[in-house]
């Protein structure tokens, strides 16, 4: 039973850390990759004093004259950046 509880806590920590780093990196990369045309969609928004979770997925959203990339797309962009960076470092160390 203790192993299951430990596994759940470790899995939650890695999951939150992985998605958090990927999303944060994607927030910074979205305007750079799109040359300033797109913005990163927020995970949550406030409407009438209530916090509502955006369910925007991977799609592009035209909102108030701005184009937003969905939260999952932003996280995927950040994840791909770190994946390419890790592969580049590993391949550089292997071939030099």
Buried (B, 14 or more C-beta within 10 A) or exposed (E): EEEEEEEEEEEEEEEEEBBEBBBBBBBBBBBEBBEEEBBBBBBEEEEEEEEEEBEBEEEBBEEEEEEBBBBBBBBBBBBBBBEEEEEEEEEEEEEE
